[in-house]
Amino acid sequence: MDRPTLTERYLAELSESTATAAELLGRAQHDALLGIDFENRFLARPLFLGHEEHEQLMADLDTLHAALFSLPDRLFDGDLGAFARAVGMTETQIEVILRSQGAAATRLARTDLCVDDSGFKVVEVNMTSSLGGLGNGVMARALLEHPLLADFAARHGLGFADTAAELLHTMYAATGFDPRSRPVIAVADWPSSYLTGWAAFLEEFCALLRTLGADAHPCHIGQLDYRDGRVWLGDRAVDIIHRIFLAEDLLESPEAPALMDQVVRAAAADQVKLFVPLDAELYASKTTLAMLSDENNRHLFSAEELAAFDRVLPWTRTVRPGTVTLENGHRVELLAYARADRHDLVLKPTVLHGGSGVILGGDVTEESWAAHLDAALDKPYVVQRRIRPVTELFPDENGQLEPWLTAWGVFTMARGFAGIMARGTRLDANVGVVNITNGAHAGTGLYELPPRERTDG
């Protein structure tokens, strides 16, 4: 069964009931972790994903992620510094990132996608341990307490991945700790973000990790001490720093590199394990999607890789003068084309997160769009084909179905698929970028389990 069919069948059953959004959400709307992470705005039903779609999407994402990690070798002769400059990092960031290089590529990612008429399309790939939506397993359990969804899921063999549990498994696998030894985990944010709002979320997040058997404690990196060959949080010797801070925090102030340098040095000296090393963020730059999308690089990839790119990657190019090839094979001058076809394009900074700095060409004037393009020229920006998501129906406060635009956040970790974070905005809200910052509601997804994993045999 596929996504549209599962959705249609569930909505048909929902329409025959009298269930309101509040009733369908149940205890999810009172959960402290979800309230902070999702800003008390919830989707009243999950997104659905069929088995064959799930298998194809996971295969395509595995191919995409492996290709991203191959870019330094394929395009820069293994020079990670040159790769970092090409994706938009500053010299300050590069110096610290190179000393935080992981021994192996991270298995932790959340790939953000939209579904258009041709299928799933990648918006961005987030490769860092600072990811929103890690509590979507909590959301799934809460939604499944409603008998209507519980019965539907049981009859159609639907389940979910517990993203927080998968995170811990991935963390232990990456750092080498046996979970039975209960290593001390410092979930460490950057001081400014921790003190201006994230402390409460990290308290709740660590509480969730503790229910899964982890010895996890929230903090910011300014609270860590370095003595006796160990890293300390108060009187606790820390074994793992679960990194919530980002490479972009290095640019906050002249003191920032020195503060982060303490963590990087401790990890390099094996005084603590850093999860995830900073170099992972290089592969999350949107420039990497342009590198994979660029026709000049297609000869570097196999037919299988190219087929995956063509399924899930929207046309993406760095903002610079020159001729490019469109999807139909036509050659055009990039800047002239971008100015003329703004309604079908999006301008994005390459290394910012959460939709920051994204400009939708169709949502601004021709003059404003041209000015943004000129300002982005030869800077770390890309232009990308605008994705037109299909609409999905969700129940409102009165149980009536309303059209929404949705975005998918698909987690992948050490054991593969690790859950779905859903986000949506009402169609009539006229919000171009579907994210929490723009007022999106958030939720989760259920997928069709393979027959061997279904409880009905």
Secondary structure, DSSP 8 states (H G I E B T S, - for coil): --HHHHHHHHHHHHHTS---HHHHHGGGGG-HHHHHHTTT-B-SS-EEE-HHHHHHHHHHHHHHHHHHHHHHHHHHTT-HHHHHHHTT--HHHHHHHHHT--SS----EEEEEEEETTEEEEEEEE-SS--TTTTHHHHHHHHTTSHHHHHHHHHHTEE---HHHHHHHHHHHHHT--GGG--EEEEEE-HHHIIIIIHHHHHHHHHHHHHTT-EEEEEEGGGEEEETTEEEETTEEESEEEE---GGGGGS-TTHHHHHHHHHHHHHTTSSEEES-GGGGGGGSHHHHHHHH-GGGGGGS-HHHHHHHHHH---EEESSSSEEE-TTS-EEEHHHHHHHTGGGEEEEESS--TTTT-EEGGGS-HHHHHHHHHHHTTSSEEEEE-----EEEEE-TTS-EEEEEEEEEEEEETTEEEEEEEEEEEGGG--SS-SGGGT-EEEEEEEE--GGG-TT-
